[in-house]
Amino acid sequence: GLNGAVYCMAEGPDGKIYVGGNFTDAGGVAAADYLARWNPTTEAWESVVSGINSSIYRMVFDANGDLYIGGGFTNLGSKDGDYIVKVTDLNGTPTVNALGTGLNSECRAILVSPDGNVFVGGLFTSAGSVLNTSHIAKWDGAAWSALSTGLNDNVLALAIAPNGDLYVGGSFINAAYPYLCKWNGT
């Protein structure tokens, strides 16, 4: 088992169950701190990447099978691997990729939209030093961008509607609808 809390889980395209949280032991497997995967075929824990130094709060797979993880970690894979990264080649030699220069505080929500954009929310007040990315931002695969002027407090949940509207939940109160609002792209 694990020796700490699990905050998120996702089934990978490989059929393995990925878990993230506040644990530093997954069945005694080295380098399975804060992120591990359960192999249902061998019924054993496996490491995914090493070097994670704090909790994983959210994870999501994109259409290519790459894994986005967000949390309280810093310097994962590089000096820019702060609070959110993308892990590629999960069934070969996993590679950690920074998203620009990362975030300046914890990532608590991640959503990959059908068009491949990555929306993130959390405790951060800046994404890649881009203005107006307080607590919410969009990564288009190359750069961070703002959603209007950002929000005044934490974003903790994201969902997308069939029409493409992004629903945002959290502890913010400066949106037209406090705590739960939607972004229609404009």
Residue frames as qw, qx, qy, qz and C-alpha x, y, z in Angstrom:
[[0.000, 0.883, 0.470, 0.000, 0.00, 0.00, 0.00],
 [0.269, 0.684, -0.044, 0.677, 0.83, 3.64, 0.42],
 [0.479, -0.307, -0.534, 0.625, 1.97, 5.57, 3.48],
 [0.004, 0.307, 0.169, -0.937, 0.03, 8.80, 2.88],
 [0.468, 0.570, 0.421, -0.528, -3.05, 10.41, 1.40],
 [0.357, 0.237, 0.683, 0.592, -4.13, 10.00, -2.24],
 [0.161, 0.519, 0.169, -0.822, -5.50, 13.21, -3.80],
 [0.590, 0.527, -0.196, -0.580, -6.07, 12.12, -7.41],
 [0.585, -0.061, 0.792, 0.162, -6.26, 9.06, -9.64],
 [0.570, 0.568, -0.203, -0.558, -6.54, 8.42, -13.37],
 [0.862, 0.093, 0.484, 0.122, -6.54, 5.38, -15.59],
 [0.083, -0.593, 0.513, 0.615, -3.78, 5.64, -18.15],
 [0.691, 0.454, -0.307, -0.472, -4.09, 4.62, -21.79],
 [0.338, 0.363, -0.867, 0.044, -1.94, 1.61, -20.83],
 [0.730, -0.363, -0.517, -0.259, -4.64, 0.39, -18.41],
 [0.510, -0.089, -0.580, 0.629, -2.53, 1.16, -15.36],
 [0.310, -0.870, -0.371, -0.097, -3.96, 3.20, -12.47],
 [0.401, 0.378, -0.244, 0.798, -1.97, 6.35, -11.74],
 [0.465, -0.784, -0.404, 0.073, -2.21, 7.88, -8.26],
 [0.317, 0.493, -0.232, 0.777, -0.90, 11.13, -6.88],
 [0.566, -0.753, -0.303, -0.146, -0.87, 12.44, -3.35],
 [0.181, -0.828, 0.411, -0.335, 1.16, 12.98, -0.22],
 [0.957, -0.246, 0.150, 0.024, 2.86, 9.59, 0.07],
 [0.092, 0.788, -0.602, -0.085, 6.54, 8.69, 0.03],
 [0.237, -0.232, 0.943, 0.020, 6.20, 4.94, -0.18],
 [0.785, 0.231, -0.117, -0.563, 4.25, 2.92, -2.73],
 [0.997, 0.011, -0.025, -0.066, 4.82, -0.70, -1.89],
 [0.697, -0.518, 0.322, 0.376, 8.48, -0.05, -1.13],
 [0.698, 0.512, 0.275, 0.418, 9.24, 0.97, -4.75],
 [0.409, -0.405, 0.059, 0.816, 12.11, 3.45, -5.02],
 [0.041, -0.082, 0.333, 0.938, 11.28, 6.73, -6.79],
 [0.196, -0.521, -0.740, -0.378, 7.54, 6.25, -6.33],
 [0.171, -0.378, -0.466, 0.781, 7.23, 9.30, -4.09],
 [0.243, 0.447, 0.177, -0.842, 4.04, 11.36, -4.52],
 [0.673, 0.430, -0.233, -0.555, 3.25, 9.70, -7.90],
 [0.310, -0.218, 0.923, 0.069, 2.97, 5.98, -8.61],
 [0.661, 0.161, -0.361, -0.638, 1.09, 3.62, -10.87],
 [0.659, -0.113, 0.693, -0.270, -0.58, 0.32, -10.09],
 [0.319, 0.287, -0.767, -0.478, -0.09, -2.40, -12.68],
 [0.791, -0.070, 0.258, -0.551, -3.23, -4.60, -12.61],
 [0.844, 0.314, -0.422, -0.104, -1.46, -7.35, -14.57],
 [0.539, 0.266, -0.664, 0.446, 1.45, -7.82, -12.16],
 [0.571, -0.740, -0.333, -0.125, -0.51, -6.46, -9.18],
 [0.658, -0.293, -0.147, 0.678, 2.46, -4.33, -8.19],
 [0.011, -0.948, -0.068, 0.309, 3.32, -0.65, -7.76],
 [0.701, 0.310, 0.182, 0.616, 5.65, 1.03, -10.28],
 [0.215, -0.592, -0.032, 0.776, 7.48, 4.35, -10.27],
 [0.501, 0.799, 0.326, 0.062, 6.66, 6.89, -12.97],
 [0.425, 0.712, -0.200, 0.523, 9.34, 9.59, -12.60],
 [0.650, -0.384, -0.381, 0.533, 11.81, 10.40, -9.86],
 [0.314, 0.138, -0.071, 0.937, 12.60, 13.73, -8.27],
 [0.322, -0.689, -0.380, -0.527, 9.14, 14.81, -7.13],
 [0.313, 0.130, -0.575, 0.744, 9.63, 16.75, -3.90],
 [0.285, 0.099, 0.465, -0.833, 6.06, 17.51, -2.77],
 [0.494, 0.336, 0.728, -0.336, 2.42, 16.51, -3.17],
 [0.046, -0.110, -0.689, -0.715, 0.58, 15.85, -6.43],
 [0.343, 0.286, 0.492, -0.747, -2.97, 17.29, -6.32],
 [0.703, 0.531, 0.188, -0.434, -4.23, 16.78, -9.89],
 [0.272, -0.273, 0.779, 0.494, -3.43, 14.77, -12.97],
 [0.696, 0.536, 0.257, -0.403, -4.97, 14.32, -16.39],
 [0.561, -0.024, 0.661, 0.498, -4.05, 12.52, -19.60],
 [0.336, 0.549, -0.183, -0.744, -4.26, 14.26, -22.97],
 [0.856, 0.397, 0.037, -0.330, -5.32, 12.68, -26.26],
 [0.536, 0.606, -0.586, 0.049, -1.70, 11.63, -26.97],
 [0.884, -0.263, -0.368, 0.114, -1.47, 9.72, -23.68],
 [0.360, 0.367, -0.405, 0.756, 0.83, 12.30, -22.09],
 [0.502, -0.617, -0.575, 0.190, 0.27, 12.95, -18.39],
 [0.026, 0.657, -0.134, 0.742, -0.08, 16.42, -16.90],
 [0.595, -0.459, -0.576, 0.321, 0.55, 16.58, -13.16],
 [0.024, -0.707, 0.083, -0.702, 0.07, 19.55, -10.87],
 [0.717, -0.517, -0.432, 0.177, 0.82, 20.04, -7.21],
 [0.367, -0.924, 0.081, 0.066, 3.18, 21.57, -4.71],
 [0.842, -0.113, 0.223, 0.478, 6.45, 20.33, -6.25],
 [0.135, 0.931, -0.209, -0.267, 9.26, 22.48, -7.64],
 [0.022, 0.688, -0.679, -0.256, 12.18, 21.97, -10.04],
 [0.803, 0.071, 0.587, -0.078, 10.79, 18.72, -11.45],
 [0.778, 0.441, 0.347, 0.284, 12.84, 17.78, -14.49],
 [0.448, 0.437, 0.032, 0.780, 14.37, 21.28, -14.70],
 [0.154, -0.162, -0.374, 0.900, 14.49, 24.62, -12.90],
 [0.355, -0.028, -0.198, -0.913, 11.22, 25.50, -14.69],
 [0.465, -0.227, -0.831, -0.203, 9.35, 22.39, -13.52],
 [0.046, -0.008, 0.565, -0.824, 7.43, 24.29, -10.88],
 [0.437, 0.193, 0.511, -0.715, 3.95, 23.17, -9.79],
 [0.808, 0.431, 0.259, -0.308, 2.90, 21.72, -13.20],
 [0.083, -0.478, 0.753, 0.445, 4.65, 19.56, -15.80],
 [0.863, 0.299, -0.111, -0.392, 3.85, 17.19, -18.66],
 [0.488, -0.384, 0.776, 0.104, 5.27, 13.65, -18.61],
 [0.708, 0.479, -0.300, -0.422, 5.72, 12.02, -22.02],
 [0.580, 0.356, -0.732, -0.030, 6.74, 8.50, -23.14],
 [0.636, -0.455, 0.389, -0.487, 5.19, 6.83, -20.10],
 [0.981, -0.009, 0.170, -0.093, 5.76, 3.32, -21.48],
 [0.748, 0.478, -0.235, 0.396, 9.35, 3.95, -22.56],
 [0.499, -0.111, -0.347, 0.786, 11.66, 6.33, -20.81],
 [0.087, -0.883, -0.460, 0.021, 9.36, 8.93, -19.21],
 [0.399, 0.217, -0.003, 0.891, 10.44, 12.50, -19.83],
 [0.142, -0.749, -0.470, 0.445, 9.39, 15.49, -17.71],
 [0.310, 0.442, 0.311, 0.782, 8.62, 18.63, -19.71],
 [0.084, -0.416, -0.370, 0.827, 8.20, 22.08, -18.16],
 [0.223, 0.780, 0.543, 0.215, 5.31, 24.26, -19.32],
 [0.152, 0.874, -0.058, 0.458, 7.18, 27.47, -20.04],
 [0.191, 0.429, -0.604, 0.644, 8.60, 28.71, -16.77],
 [0.346, -0.308, -0.855, 0.232, 5.84, 27.03, -14.76],
 [0.352, -0.797, -0.356, -0.339, 3.66, 28.57, -12.07],
 [0.128, 0.548, -0.476, 0.676, 4.62, 30.55, -8.98],
 [0.423, -0.228, 0.662, -0.575, 2.56, 28.44, -6.54],
 [0.382, 0.038, 0.918, -0.098, 0.47, 25.28, -6.31],
 [0.419, 0.033, -0.583, -0.696, -1.64, 23.88, -9.13],
 [0.386, 0.038, 0.767, -0.511, -4.93, 22.44, -7.85],
 [0.691, 0.488, 0.437, -0.305, -6.96, 21.92, -11.07],
 [0.090, -0.352, 0.685, 0.632, -6.06, 20.78, -14.60],
 [0.685, 0.478, 0.479, -0.270, -8.30, 20.28, -17.61],
 [0.212, -0.191, 0.663, 0.692, -7.33, 19.41, -21.18],
 [0.550, 0.478, 0.176, -0.662, -9.96, 20.71, -23.60],
 [0.831, 0.348, 0.433, 0.026, -10.96, 18.83, -26.76],
 [0.527, 0.836, -0.096, 0.120, -8.83, 21.22, -28.84],
 [0.814, 0.132, -0.294, 0.484, -5.75, 20.38, -26.74],
 [0.009, -0.692, 0.256, -0.675, -5.51, 23.55, -24.66],
 [0.569, -0.245, -0.680, 0.392, -4.58, 22.97, -21.02],
 [0.285, -0.747, -0.032, -0.599, -6.43, 25.03, -18.43],
 [0.561, -0.086, -0.650, 0.505, -5.00, 25.21, -14.92],
 [0.365, -0.781, -0.073, -0.502, -6.20, 26.66, -11.66],
 [0.741, -0.188, -0.496, 0.412, -4.79, 26.88, -8.20],
 [0.459, -0.775, -0.208, 0.381, -3.11, 28.99, -5.59],
 [0.560, 0.021, 0.228, 0.796, -0.69, 30.64, -8.06],
 [0.105, 0.842, 0.210, -0.486, -0.75, 34.33, -8.92],
 [0.263, 0.734, -0.427, -0.458, 1.32, 34.04, -12.09],
 [0.894, 0.169, 0.399, 0.116, 1.73, 31.52, -14.91],
 [0.707, 0.282, 0.251, 0.598, 4.99, 32.02, -16.76],
 [0.250, -0.371, -0.094, 0.889, 5.12, 35.66, -15.58],
 [0.013, 0.420, 0.586, 0.693, 2.17, 36.49, -17.88],
 [0.195, -0.058, 0.277, -0.939, -0.03, 39.34, -16.64],
 [0.658, -0.038, 0.033, -0.751, -3.58, 38.57, -15.44],
 [0.679, 0.067, -0.720, -0.127, -2.92, 34.85, -14.83],
 [0.219, -0.323, 0.653, -0.649, -3.81, 35.00, -11.17],
 [0.553, -0.023, 0.710, -0.436, -5.30, 31.63, -10.10],
 [0.761, 0.420, 0.486, -0.084, -6.28, 30.60, -13.66],
 [0.055, 0.654, -0.509, -0.558, -4.42, 30.34, -16.97],
 [0.895, 0.389, 0.160, -0.147, -4.31, 28.56, -20.32],
 [0.354, -0.489, 0.676, 0.423, -1.35, 26.69, -21.84],
 [0.727, 0.551, -0.025, -0.410, -1.63, 26.28, -25.64],
 [0.956, 0.140, 0.107, 0.235, 1.35, 23.97, -25.99],
 [0.604, 0.420, -0.061, 0.674, 3.81, 26.83, -26.42],
 [0.105, 0.301, -0.248, 0.915, 2.84, 29.71, -24.15],
 [0.097, -0.482, -0.730, 0.475, 0.71, 30.77, -21.19],
 [0.073, -0.392, -0.287, -0.871, -2.19, 33.19, -21.65],
 [0.165, 0.075, 0.559, -0.809, -4.71, 34.92, -19.40],
 [0.095, -0.562, -0.786, -0.242, -8.44, 34.37, -19.12],
 [0.151, -0.909, -0.244, -0.303, -9.65, 37.96, -18.82],
 [0.008, -0.788, 0.388, -0.479, -8.01, 39.48, -15.72],
 [0.378, 0.121, -0.847, 0.353, -7.69, 36.32, -13.66],
 [0.597, -0.617, -0.450, -0.245, -9.40, 35.73, -10.30],
 [0.141, -0.750, 0.357, -0.538, -8.84, 36.98, -6.76],
 [0.584, -0.427, 0.626, -0.291, -8.61, 33.63, -4.98],
 [0.286, -0.267, 0.906, 0.160, -8.01, 29.94, -5.53],
 [0.737, 0.234, -0.328, -0.543, -9.41, 27.87, -8.40],
 [0.438, -0.306, 0.818, -0.213, -10.01, 24.31, -7.27],
 [0.586, 0.281, 0.760, -0.020, -12.19, 22.73, -9.98],
 [0.231, 0.434, -0.416, -0.765, -12.54, 22.93, -13.77],
 [0.545, 0.296, 0.784, 0.000, -15.01, 21.31, -16.18],
 [0.082, 0.221, -0.466, -0.853, -15.86, 21.84, -19.82],
 [0.614, 0.391, 0.449, -0.518, -19.38, 21.86, -21.27],
 [0.666, 0.323, 0.616, 0.270, -20.29, 20.29, -24.64],
 [0.359, 0.903, 0.205, 0.119, -20.50, 23.79, -26.17],
 [0.631, 0.399, -0.198, 0.635, -16.92, 24.56, -25.08],
 [0.290, -0.823, 0.110, -0.475, -17.70, 26.78, -22.09],
 [0.512, 0.164, -0.685, 0.492, -15.21, 26.34, -19.26],
 [0.586, -0.728, -0.220, -0.278, -16.75, 26.11, -15.79],
 [0.379, 0.405, -0.533, 0.639, -14.53, 27.32, -12.95],
 [0.659, -0.669, -0.296, -0.175, -15.04, 26.61, -9.25],
 [0.572, 0.149, -0.454, 0.667, -13.14, 27.81, -6.23],
 [0.363, -0.620, -0.486, 0.498, -12.96, 30.36, -3.44],
 [0.210, 0.089, 0.193, 0.954, -12.83, 33.51, -5.65],
 [0.099, 0.685, 0.616, -0.377, -15.46, 36.25, -5.33],
 [0.003, -0.557, 0.160, 0.815, -14.46, 38.79, -8.01],
 [0.062, 0.129, 0.805, 0.576, -16.21, 37.06, -10.95],
 [0.428, -0.217, -0.253, -0.840, -19.74, 37.95, -12.06],
 [0.860, -0.334, -0.228, -0.312, -20.80, 34.78, -10.24],
 [0.187, -0.669, 0.661, -0.284, -18.64, 34.17, -7.14],
 [0.591, -0.289, 0.734, -0.169, -17.32, 30.67, -6.39],
 [0.569, 0.217, 0.760, 0.227, -18.65, 29.18, -9.67],
 [0.331, 0.715, -0.075, -0.612, -18.53, 30.89, -13.04],
 [0.809, 0.297, 0.448, 0.240, -18.02, 30.07, -16.68],
 [0.109, -0.603, 0.402, 0.680, -15.63, 31.31, -19.34],
 [0.745, 0.535, 0.380, -0.119, -16.90, 31.29, -22.91],
 [0.720, 0.221, 0.269, 0.600, -13.61, 32.33, -24.46],
 [0.204, 0.576, 0.115, 0.783, -14.26, 36.07, -24.40]]
